C-alpha cells in the first residue's frame, strides 16, 4: 500500500435496531467488537447462523422469530459490555493513561 499510514477506529459498536421491515442485520453489520476482545469472528459467525435460523422461521410463519433474534443480539451486546468493564477494571498499572481512564469509566 502506498502513501501515509491511516488511523481507523476499531471501537465496539452495534446498531440500535437489527431488524426492520424487509431487512435484518447480521454479523459485523449488527454488532462489532474491538480487536482486543477477540470476539469478532466467533460472534459474527454465530450471529450469522442465528440470523439464518430466524429468517427461515419467519418465512415458515413464525411471527416472533425476528424479535427473538433481536433480543439475542441485545443479550450478546449486554454480556459483552459487562465483561469488557470487568476486564478493563482489573488493569491498574497506568492510572494516568488517557487510554485506560476512558475504558475504566463506569
Buried (B, 14 or more C-beta within 10 A) or exposed (E): EEEEEEEEEEEBEBBEEBBEEEEBBBBBBBBBBBEEBEBBEEBBEBBBEBBEEBBEBBEEEEEEBBEBBBEBBEEBBEEBEEEBEEEBEEEEEEEEEEEBEEBBEE
